[in-house]
Amino acid sequence: MAETDYSTRGAYVTGGADFTRDTNYIEDRIVEDPDRVRSGRGPTGGSIGNPRGGLSEGAQAWPVEAGRYRLVAARACPWANRAIIVRRLLGLEDAISLGTPGPTHDARSWTFDLDAGGRDPVLGTERLQENYFVRFPDYPRGITVPALVDTETGGVVTNDYPQMTLDFSTEWGRFHRDGAPDLLPAGLLDEMQPVIKRVFTEVNNGVYRCGFAGSQEAYEDAYERLWTAMDWLEERLTTRRFLMGPTITEADVRLFTTLVRFDPVYHGHFKCNRNKLTEMPALWAYARELFQTPGFGDTVDFEQIKAHYYVVHEDINPTKIVPVGPDLANWLEPHGREALGGSPFGDGTPPGPVRPGEEVQPGHSPLYPA
């Protein structure tokens, strides 16, 4: 089979001016109390999820059960990275196992090429696509991560990443570690959802609208929207230690996975180059603090991140050349955010050391020197 048979060329810049993300996911949920969830307020579908949501029409409720589900999450992907972070912050490692596909793939999507024999050691599959097809033989959409897979059948349960991390907080509570943070404080939910929405539309997805724009006009519009939001965040974080106040929340997890990729990838590859993250004092200090907080930076593999974007996105980097830089040592410089008061975990505690076998490869992060 020729390599070009499964080329990703044409998969990202499709010819339309504006990049539109497909947000139609498998909206099944893994829940503690299906009856309670069915009576929830509002749908879960969409771009940011709903911590008070119910079940979408036709969606299935699966039982919370330790050891049954495997989180398949490529470290390269920002959406998957946030699922890895929330799982670690809440201490769900014993309840939900982790499979990590490699950073590069073809049009058939993610492969378990980092594992011995090129197969996931629990699922036994070579490609995540196989697990989608177990449940949906004619699955018509992209094979995306993160995905939760039922280890009993090998079939995918859900790839609804906006809802997934919310459910880790709200539905898996009896498996949380002692001292786990409350990432969804009840008193802040109404204020947090609009913040999360703006972060998603203008920043998380905004960098992609810049990178995958199909016209100069669409690119410039996306660029203006992105930097308007980045300036808003810079102002907000000048006086707040974290997005919602003195402790970390789900909103910080969602912003962090874009910020940590900004200078290595989005600044150049996606043409988001008004300035670097390192040139925005509040945002850069905030990002450094999160990176140095257990559960955040210790999940980040910069080499996989660069390999994914520069190799897979043939539409905008047909040579597949991966940049050597930038120098990452500055992620460990003091951040000085303590002066704003508060602390990352409030009355809780940070997670312990990364589980053996889940560490980032040495040399791929300043936290994991070669």
C-alpha positions in Angstrom: 0.0 0.0 0.0 1.5 3.3 -1.0 2.0 6.0 1.7 -0.1 8.4 -0.4 -3.1 6.1 -0.2 -3.9 7.4 3.3 -2.4 10.9 3.0 -4.0 13.6 5.2 -3.6 16.2 2.4 -7.0 17.9 2.0 -8.3 16.8 5.4 -7.6 20.1 7.2 -7.7 22.9 4.7 -10.7 21.8 2.8 -11.1 24.6 0.3 -13.7 26.5 2.2 -12.7 29.9 3.6 -13.5 29.3 7.2 -12.5 26.3 9.3 -15.5 24.8 11.0 -14.9 22.1 13.6 -17.2 19.1 13.6 -18.6 19.0 17.1 -20.9 16.0 16.6 -19.5 13.4 19.0 -20.7 10.0 20.4 -22.7 11.5 23.3 -23.0 8.4 25.4 -22.0 9.1 29.0 -20.5 7.0 31.8 -22.5 7.9 34.9 -23.1 7.0 38.5 -26.9 7.4 38.5 -28.5 7.1 35.0 -31.9 8.2 36.3 -30.5 11.4 37.8 -28.6 12.1 34.6 -31.6 11.6 32.4 -33.4 14.3 34.3 -30.5 16.7 34.0 -30.8 20.2 32.9 -30.2 20.6 29.2 -28.2 18.7 26.6 -24.6 17.8 26.7 -23.9 18.2 23.0 -21.8 21.1 21.7 -18.4 22.6 22.1 -18.0 22.9 25.9 -20.2 20.3 27.6 -22.7 20.8 30.4 -21.9 19.9 34.0 -25.6 19.9 34.8 -26.5 18.2 31.5 -28.7 15.1 30.9 -28.5 12.6 28.1 -28.9 13.6 24.5 -31.6 11.9 22.5 -30.5 8.4 21.5 -27.4 8.5 23.8 -26.7 5.6 26.2 -25.8 5.7 29.9 -23.0 3.4 30.8 -22.2 2.4 34.5 -19.3 3.9 36.4 -17.1 0.8 37.0 -13.4 0.9 38.1 -11.2 -0.9 35.7 -13.7 -1.3 32.9 -12.8 1.7 30.7 -9.6 2.7 29.0 -8.9 6.4 28.2 -7.2 6.5 24.8 -5.5 9.9 24.7 -2.6 11.0 22.5 -0.2 13.4 24.4 0.1 15.4 21.2 -3.5 16.4 21.1 -4.7 19.4 23.2 -8.2 17.9 23.7 -6.8 14.6 24.8 -4.1 16.3 27.0 -6.8 17.9 29.1 -8.4 14.5 29.7 -5.0 13.2 30.9 -4.6 16.2 33.2 -8.0 15.9 34.8 -7.7 12.2 35.3 -4.4 12.8 37.1 -5.6 15.8 39.1 -8.5 13.8 40.4 -6.5 10.6 41.0 -8.5 8.4 38.7 -5.4 6.4 37.5 -6.5 3.2 39.3 -10.1 3.5 38.0 -9.5 4.4 34.4 -6.4 3.0 32.6 -4.6 5.1 30.0 -3.6 4.2 26.4 -1.4 6.7 24.5 -1.2 6.5 20.7 1.8 7.9 19.0 1.9 11.5 17.7 1.7 11.0 14.0 -0.9 9.2 11.9 -2.4 9.0 8.4 -6.0 9.6 7.3 -7.1 6.5 9.3 -6.0 8.3 12.4 -4.3 7.3 15.7 -2.0 4.2 16.0 -0.5 2.5 19.0 2.9 2.5 17.5 4.6 3.4 20.8 3.6 0.1 22.4 5.4 -3.2 22.1 4.4 -4.9 18.8 2.5 -1.8 17.8 -0.6 -2.8 19.7 -2.3 -1.4 22.8 -1.4 -3.8 25.6 -5.0 -3.8 27.0 -7.1 -3.4 23.9 -4.9 -5.5 21.6 -5.6 -3.2 18.6 -3.1 -1.4 16.3 -5.4 1.5 15.5 -8.0 3.3 17.5 -10.1 3.1 14.4 -10.6 -0.6 15.1 -12.2 0.2 18.4 -14.6 2.6 16.8 -15.5 0.0 14.1 -16.2 -2.6 16.8 -19.2 -0.6 17.9 -19.9 1.4 14.7 -18.8 -0.6 11.6 -19.6 2.3 9.3 -18.6 5.1 11.6 -18.7 8.1 9.3 -16.7 10.8 11.2 -13.1 11.3 12.3 -11.5 8.9 14.6 -10.7 11.3 17.4 -9.0 11.3 20.8 -9.7 11.3 23.6 -11.9 8.3 23.5 -13.2 6.1 26.3 -13.2 2.4 25.3 -15.1 -0.5 26.9 -12.4 -3.1 27.6 -15.0 -5.8 27.9 -16.1 -5.4 24.2 -13.3 -3.4 22.8 -15.8 -0.9 21.4 -15.6 2.9 21.8 -18.1 4.3 24.4 -17.7 8.0 23.8 -15.4 10.6 22.2 -17.3 13.6 23.6 -14.2 15.3 25.0 -16.1 18.5 26.2 -18.3 16.4 28.4 -15.7 13.7 29.3 -13.7 15.8 31.7 -16.8 17.2 33.4 -18.0 13.7 34.0 -14.7 12.7 35.5 -15.4 15.4 38.1 -19.2 14.8 38.6 -19.7 11.1 38.0 -16.5 9.4 39.2 -16.4 11.0 42.7 -16.2 7.8 44.7 -12.9 7.1 43.0 -11.3 10.5 43.4 -8.1 10.6 45.5 -8.1 12.2 48.9 -7.3 15.9 48.5 -8.5 16.0 44.9 -9.4 19.6 43.7 -13.0 20.7 43.0 -12.6 21.6 39.4 -16.3 22.5 39.1 -17.2 24.6 42.2 -20.9 24.8 42.3 -20.9 28.5 43.2 -18.8 29.4 40.1 -20.5 27.3 37.4 -22.7 30.0 36.1 -19.8 32.4 35.8 -17.4 29.7 34.6 -19.4 28.4 31.6 -19.2 31.7 29.6 -15.5 31.9 30.3 -15.0 28.3 29.1 -17.1 29.1 26.0 -15.0 32.2 25.1 -11.8 30.3 25.7 -13.0 27.5 23.4 -14.4 29.5 20.6 -11.7 32.3 20.5 -8.5 30.5 21.8 -8.7 26.7 21.8 -10.4 26.6 18.5 -9.3 30.1 17.4 -5.7 28.9 16.8 -7.1 26.2 14.5 -9.2 28.8 12.6 -6.0 30.7 11.9 -4.1 27.6 10.9 -6.7 26.0 8.7 -8.2 29.2 7.1 -8.8 28.7 3.4 -8.5 32.4 2.5 -6.6 35.5 3.5 -9.8 37.2 4.7 -10.8 34.2 6.9 -7.3 34.0 8.3 -7.2 37.7 9.2 -10.6 37.6 10.8 -9.6 34.5 12.9 -6.3 36.3 13.8 -8.1 39.4 15.0 -10.5 37.3 17.1 -7.7 35.3 18.7 -5.7 38.2 19.8 -8.7 40.1 21.1 -9.3 37.1 23.4 -5.6 36.8 24.3 -5.5 40.4 25.4 -8.7 39.8 27.4 -7.0 36.9 29.1 -3.8 38.9 29.7 -5.9 41.6 31.5 -7.9 39.1 33.5 -4.9 37.2 34.7 -3.0 40.3 35.7 -5.2 40.5 38.8 -6.4 36.9 39.2 -4.1 34.0 40.0 -6.3 31.6 38.0 -9.1 32.1 35.6 -11.9 31.9 38.2 -10.0 33.1 41.2 -7.6 31.8 43.8 -7.6 28.0 42.8 -7.5 26.0 39.7 -10.7 24.9 38.0 -11.7 23.1 34.8 -11.3 26.4 33.0 -7.6 26.5 33.7 -7.1 23.0 32.4 -8.8 23.9 29.1 -6.8 27.1 28.6 -3.4 25.5 29.6 -3.3 22.9 26.8 -3.5 25.7 24.2 -1.0 27.9 25.9 1.6 25.2 26.4 1.5 24.5 22.6 1.5 28.2 21.6 5.2 29.0 21.0 6.3 25.5 19.9 3.4 25.2 17.4 0.7 27.8 17.0 2.9 30.9 16.7 4.6 29.6 13.6 2.8 26.6 12.2 -0.7 28.2 12.6 0.6 31.8 11.8 -0.6 33.1 15.2 2.4 35.3 15.3 1.5 38.8 16.6 3.8 37.9 19.5 4.9 34.9 21.5 3.4 33.7 24.7 6.7 34.6 26.4 6.0 38.2 25.5 2.8 38.4 27.5 3.8 38.9 31.1 0.7 37.7 32.9 -0.2 34.8 30.5 3.3 33.6 30.4 3.7 33.6 34.2 0.3 31.9 34.6 1.3 29.2 32.0 4.6 28.6 33.8 2.9 28.2 37.1 0.5 25.6 35.7 3.3 23.8 34.0 5.2 23.6 37.3 2.1 22.4 39.1 1.8 18.6 39.5 -0.7 17.2 37.1 -0.1 19.8 34.3 3.4 20.0 33.0 4.2 16.4 33.9 1.7 15.3 31.2 3.2 17.4 28.4 5.4 15.9 25.7 6.8 18.7 23.6 8.5 16.5 21.0 5.2 14.6 20.4 3.3 17.9 20.1 5.7 19.2 17.4 5.8 15.9 15.6 2.0 15.7 15.4 1.4 19.2 14.0 4.3 19.5 11.6 4.1 15.9 10.2 0.3 15.3 10.1 -0.8 18.6 8.8 0.4 18.1 5.2 -1.9 20.9 4.0 0.2 23.5 5.7 3.5 21.8 6.0 4.0 19.5 3.0 7.7 19.0 3.7 6.9 17.5 7.2 10.0 19.2 8.5 9.8 19.5 12.3 11.5 22.6 13.9 14.3 22.0 16.4 13.3 24.8 18.7 12.2 26.6 20.8 14.4 26.3 23.8 12.1 25.1 26.6 14.2 25.6 29.7 12.3 28.9 30.5 9.2 26.9 31.5 11.0 26.2 34.8 11.8 29.8 35.6 10.1 31.3 38.7 6.6 32.7 38.0 5.9 34.9 41.0 2.2 34.3 40.9 2.1 33.7 44.7 1.9 37.4 45.1 -1.7 37.3 43.9 -2.8 35.1 46.8 -4.5 31.7 46.8 -2.9 28.4 45.8 -3.5 25.9 43.0 -5.2 23.3 45.2 -6.8 25.4 47.9 -7.6 23.2 50.8 -6.7 20.1 48.7 -3.3 18.6 47.9 -1.4 18.0 44.7 -1.3 14.6 43.1 1.6 12.3 43.8 4.3 11.2 41.4 3.3 10.2 37.9 2.5 6.5 37.7 5.3 4.2 36.5 4.8 3.7 32.8 2.9 7.0 32.3 5.9 9.3 32.4 6.8 11.5 29.5 9.9 10.3 27.6 13.2 11.7 28.9 14.3 14.6 26.7 10.8 15.5 25.6 10.2 18.1 28.4 12.3 20.2 30.8 10.6 18.3 33.6 12.0 15.1 32.1 15.7 15.8 31.1 17.5 13.4 28.8 
